[in-house]
Amino acid sequence: MTGLLLWRGGIGISAALAALNLLVGASGGLARLGLATPQAAIGVHGAVMACGFFGALIALERAVALRRLAGLTAPLAAGVGGVLAWTLPGTAAPAQAAWLLAAGALVGLYIQAWVTRAWSLPLLVELCGALCWGAGTVAWAADSLAAAVTGWTAFLVLTIAAERRELTQMFRLSVFAQRLFVAIISVPLAAVTLATAAAFGADTNAFVSGPWWASCAVLAIWLLRWDMAPRQWASPGWRGHTAQCLSIGYCWLLAGSLLGLAGPRLPGGGTALALHAVLLGFVVAMVFGHAPIILPTLTGLRPVYSGWARAPIWILSASLVLRGAAALEGSGQWLAVAGVGHALAIGWFACVMFIGTLRGRHAER
């Protein structure tokens, strides 16, 4: 009984910390766009979103899947690290320590799954993604934010790619498709290694950006070609919702990669636009798409489908297009409007899922 209470309490606290970091991190991002929102995380909003929210969410999903109480160390440490990052703006060391613990605990969860269940390529890729999370945090401790962003972004991209690759195992892929996936995945790992080495003084920065963005572009094309989501675009209910969110997310990964490759040739530079296309357009689209699958695992309740759930991905996409145009034109006013669109999309989706879960709970009574 005590173990069950600790288990449920740990899940609840982890989810609450992730949600808090989402609110504070997003608020800090909106403040940077000129909106009158709380500025607690204005200087670390990217780190809080990548590690304190997305990291906690990914770790929580893995811990719940393995049903190990000790596994909750990873999401709890990730969530606590996010809170430390925006409550202790004078020092990043406590947050860095918490995120290193979270990344290490997540690696431990993947090793446990490897030992107790079965080895698979997707599991190995997820493990490598968790190592990238740790590498990015180490790079941040070495005062290299660029290398940290590369590591954290690789963590998210590799984790998502691995989850989608796991689902394609139910289909027969050609040998070419299987080998191409392995080749694609090896490039981000090399990029993170080189970026981390550069953070400690190695002259490797010149070999990071181009291969990293090129591999993301090819990964997006791979997902659009071989993942099941584009084939289910017209499906009804949550299946069609997930398919549309994921397919649009793959397009944003491709768009962000092309922006990253264009980089300095764009007015004002393309790196920031590329990162937001990937972290908002791609990663948030994955959250929208997988939420109906994850929520039953975490809460035991299946949300009732609503067509309103499909609107946020289109609002998010429209606001990202507006953000790109505003950034290229140097229009602060329209950047703020784009930020409102980002917040509207996320808030709308959260409300739809909350209402759907309540309806699902009512239907099961």
N, C-alpha and C positions, 0 to 999 in steps of 0.2 A: 504493500500500500504506500509506504514511504517513497519507494523507488518510483512509483507511478506519479505521485504528487510532484516529486523533483523533476521528472521527465516533462510533465505538462507545464510546470512552472518555468522550466528552462526554455521550452519552446515559446511560451508566451512572452517571456522577457526578451528573448532573442528577436522575436517578431516586432515587439514594441520598440526596441532599440533601433532596428532597421528602419521602421516607419519614422521614428524621430529624426534619424540621420537624413532620410529622404526629405522631410519637411525643411530642416535647417539647411541642408546642402543646397536644395533647390532655391530656397530663399536667398542664400548667399549668391548664387548664380544670377538670380533676378536683380539683386542689388548691383551687381557688376554691370548689368545692362541699363542701369539708371532708374530702376523702379524703387519706389519707397517701401522696401521690405526689410525685415530684420537682417542685420549685417553680421551676425555672429560668425558665420563661416565664409565671409566674403573673400578671405585670403586663402582658404583651403577647401573651397567648395568642391573642386574636382577630386581631391583626395578623399573627402568625406563621401561623395557619391560613389566613387569607384570601389573604395575599401569598406567604408562604414555602412553603405547601403547594399550595393551589388555584391560585395564580398560576403557580407552577413547573410544575404538571401541565398547565395549559392551554397555556402557552408551549411546553412540550416536545412536546405533541401537534401543535401548529401547525408547529414546526420540523421534526419528523419527516415531516409531510405534505409539506412543501416540499423536504425533503432538501437543505438548505443548511447547510454547516458553520458559517458565521457566524451563522446563525439560532439556534444553541445559546447565544448570548450571553444571550438572554432567559430561558430556564429556569435557566441557571447563575447569573445575577445575582439572580433571584428566590430561588433556594435559598440562595445566600450571604447575601442580605439577611435571610432568616429566621434563619440561624445568628447573624449579627451582632446581631439584635434581642434574642436571649435570652442571648448571651454577653457583651454590653456593656450591661448594664441601666442604667448611668449616663448614657448618651448614645444618642439615637435617630438622630443624624445619619448615621452610616455605613449603617445599614439603610435609611434614607430615600433616600440617594444610590443604593444598590444597586437599590432598587425603582423609582426613577425611571428608571434605566438599563434595567431589565427592561421597564417599561411602554413606554419609547421604542423599544426593540428589537422588542417585540411589534407596535407600530404599524408599524414598518418591515417586518416579515414580512407583515402584511396588505396594505401598499402593494405589496410585491413580488408577492404573489399577484394583486393587482388588475392589475398591469402585465403579468405574464408569462402569466396565465391568462385570467380574464375578470371583469368587474365583475358584482356581484350585490348585491341588497339585504341578504341575510344577511351577506355579507362586510363591507359598510359598517357594519352594526350591530355586528359583532365589533370592527371598528376603533374605533368609538365607545366600546365597552366598555373597550378598552385605554386610551383617553384618560381614561375615568372612573377607572381604576386610578391613572393618573398624577395626576389631579386630587385624588383622595383622599389620596395620599401628600403632595402639596403642602399640602393642608389640615392634615394631621397635623404637617408641619413648621411650620405657622403656629399650632400648639398648639390646634387645634380637632378633638378626637377625634370628635365627633358628625358633622362634615362628612366626616371621613376614612372613617368607617363607611358613610356614605351612598355615597361614591364607590366604595369597595371592594365593597359589596354590589351596587351597580349594575353594576359590572364583571362579577361572576359571573352575575347575573340576565340581563343583556343577552347575554353570551356563550352561555349555555344557550339562551335564546330564539332566537338567531340560528341555532344548530346545528339546533334542532328545525324552524325555519322553512325551512331549506335542504332538509330531508327532505320537507316538505310540497309542495315544488315538483314532485314527481312526480305529485301529484294536482291536479285542477283545482279551485282555490278560487274561491268567488264573489268578485265585485268588492268586496262589502261586507266580507268576511273579510280580503281583502288590504289594504283601506284602513284597517280597524280596527286591524290589526297595526301599520301605520305610525304611526297616531295614538297607540296605546299606547306604543310605543317612544320617541316624542318627549317624553313626560312625564318619565321618569327622567332623560333628558339635561338637561332644563330644571331638574329638582330638583337634580342634581349641580352644575350651573352656579350656581344660587342658593345652595346650601350652601357652595360654595367662595368665592363672593363674600362670604357672611356671615363666613367665617373671616378675611377681611381687612377686616372692619369694616362691610360693607354691611348695611342693615337689611332682610334678605330671609328670615330664618329662619322667619317666620310663613307663608311660601308654600311650604315644603319638605315637611313631614311628611305633611299630608293628601293632596296630589296624588301623592306618591311611593307611599304605601300603596294608594291607590285604583287607580293604574295597575298595581301588582303584582296586585291582586285581579282586575282585568279581564284581565290577561295570563293568570292561572291559568285563568280561565273560557274564554279563547280556546284555550288548550292542551288543556283537557279536551274542548272542542267540536270542534276542527279537527285536532289532532295525531293521528297514526296510532296512538300507543301505547294509548289506551283501547280501540281496536277490536281489538287483538291480545292482550287480557288472557288469554284462554283458550288461547293458542298453546302448543305444547310446547317444551321445550328452552330455549335461551338467549333466543329471541324472546319467549316468554311471560315469562321472568324480567325482561327489559328492560322489557317493557310494564307489568308490575306495579310495578316500582320507579319508573318514570317517572310512571305514573298516580297512585300514592300521593304522589310528590313534588309533583305539581301540586296535590293536595289540601292538602298542608302549606303550599305557597306561598299558597293562598287563606286557610287558617286563620291564617297569620302576618300576612297583610295585614289581616284583620279585627281581629286583636289589636292591630296597630299603629294602626288607625283608632280602636279603643276607647280605647287609650292610658291617659290619666290617670283615666278612669272605672273602671278595674279596680283592685281592692285591690293596693297595692304597685306599681301602674303596669304597663302592658302592653308597653312598648318592649323590654325584655330578652327577654320571652317571644316577642315577635314576631320579633326578630332570630334567636333560636335555632330557631324554627319554620322560618324561611327557610334559615338557614345549615346547620342540621343536617337538618331534615326534608326540605327541598327540594334543596339543593346536594349533600348526602351521598347522597341517593337517586339523583341523577343520576350520581354516581360509581359507585354500585352497579350501576346499569343499563347504563352505557356501558363498564364495565371489560372485559366479554367482547369488546367491539369494539376497544378501545384496546390491550389487551395483545398481540394478534397483530401490531399495527402496530409496537409498541415492541420486542417480543422475537422476533417471527417464529414464535411458537408459539401455537396455538389451544387454550385450556383445554378440557378435557373437561367436559361439563355434569354437574352434580349438583343434585338437588332441594334439598340442604342450602343452596344459594346463595340460596334464596328466603326463608329464615328471618330473616336479619339485618334486612331492611327492616321486618318485623313487630315484631321486638324493638326496633328503633330507634323505631318509631312508638309502641309501648306505653310506652317509657321517656320519650318526649317528653310523652305525655299525663300520666304520673306527675309529670314535672317541672313541668308547668303547674299541676296540682292542688297540689303541694307548695309552689310559689311563692306561689300565691294564699292558701294556709293558713299560710304562714310556717313550714313545717316543714323545718328543716335536715337532719334525719335522712332524710326521704324524698327530699330533693334529692340527697343523697349516693347513695341507692339508685338514683335515676334516672341519675346519672352513671355508676354501674357498668353500667347497662343500655346507655348510649351506647357505653361502651368495649367491652362484650361484643359488640354488634352489629358494630362496626368490626373488632374482632379476629377474630370468627367469619368475617366475609366475607373478610378477608385470608388466613386459613388455607384457606378453601375454594378461593380463586383460586390460591393457591400449590400446593396439592395437585392441582388441576385442570390447572395448567400442567405440573407434573411428569408427570402421566398423559398429557398431550398430547405431551410430548417423548418419552416412552417409546413411545407408539403410532406415532410417525413414524419410529422406528428400524427 
